[in-house]
Amino acid sequence: MEQEAGKTQVSAGQLAATFNKHFKQAKTIRASNVSRDFGKLKSQKPALTDDDNTQSPAEWFLTEAGKEKARSLVASAIDPSTTDTDTDES
């Protein structure tokens, strides 16, 4: 999102609406589930996401570790011979 729209933070509602608009063939996601799942990523070590509670509604963003994980996942999707040794699909 940062590269495409110049935004570094987004609310769970905005993220869900954007996903649902662009990936209609996928199952619909809910903002409450985005917040729940990003909260889980926030509690991991290292944290992949964090939130800015000074915004209303709170806005989520990727940490540096999250950006690196995203780059790794994109690279492995583009070139399957690229392996991500730290992928946790659960």
C-alpha positions in Angstrom: 0.0 0.0 0.0 2.8 2.4 0.8 4.3 2.1 -2.6 0.9 2.2 -4.5 -1.0 4.8 -2.5 1.6 6.5 -0.3 -0.2 5.4 2.8 1.7 3.7 5.6 -1.2 3.2 8.0 -4.8 1.9 7.4 -7.8 1.1 9.5 -9.1 -2.4 9.7 -12.3 -1.3 8.0 -10.3 0.3 5.1 -8.2 -2.8 4.7 -11.2 -5.1 4.7 -13.1 -2.9 2.2 -10.1 -2.7 -0.2 -9.4 -6.5 0.0 -13.1 -7.3 -0.6 -13.2 -4.9 -3.6 -10.2 -6.2 -5.3 -10.4 -9.9 -4.5 -14.1 -10.7 -5.1 -13.3 -14.3 -5.9 -12.0 -14.8 -2.3 -14.1 -15.1 0.8 -15.2 -11.8 2.3 -13.2 -10.6 5.2 -14.5 -8.5 8.2 -12.8 -5.6 9.8 -13.1 -7.3 13.2 -11.2 -10.3 11.9 -8.5 -8.0 10.5 -8.0 -6.4 13.9 -8.0 -9.8 15.6 -5.4 -11.2 13.2 -3.2 -8.1 13.2 -3.3 -8.2 17.0 -1.9 -11.7 16.9 0.9 -10.5 14.6 1.6 -7.6 16.9 2.2 -10.0 19.8 4.7 -12.2 17.9 8.4 -11.7 18.4 9.4 -9.8 16.3 6.1 -8.0 15.9 5.0 -7.9 12.3 2.3 -5.2 12.8 1.5 -2.4 15.2 -1.3 0.0 15.7 -1.7 3.7 16.2 -4.4 4.2 18.8 -4.2 8.0 18.6 -6.2 7.7 15.4 -10.0 7.0 15.5 -10.5 4.3 14.3 -7.1 2.9 15.2 -4.8 2.5 12.2 -2.5 -0.5 11.6 0.9 -0.6 9.9 3.7 -3.0 9.2 6.8 -2.9 11.3 10.2 -3.2 9.7 10.1 -7.0 10.4 6.6 -7.1 8.8 7.9 -5.3 5.7 10.7 -7.7 5.4 8.3 -10.7 5.8 6.1 -9.2 3.1 9.0 -8.8 0.7 10.1 -12.4 1.4 6.5 -13.7 0.7 6.2 -11.7 -2.5 9.6 -12.9 -3.7 8.7 -16.5 -3.0 5.4 -16.1 -4.9 7.2 -14.6 -7.9 10.0 -17.2 -7.8 9.0 -20.4 -6.0 12.6 -21.5 -5.8 13.1 -18.7 -3.3 12.3 -20.2 0.0 11.2 -18.4 3.1 12.5 -20.5 6.0 10.4 -18.6 8.6 6.9 -19.0 7.0 4.2 -19.8 9.5 1.0 -20.6 7.8 -1.0 -21.2 11.0 
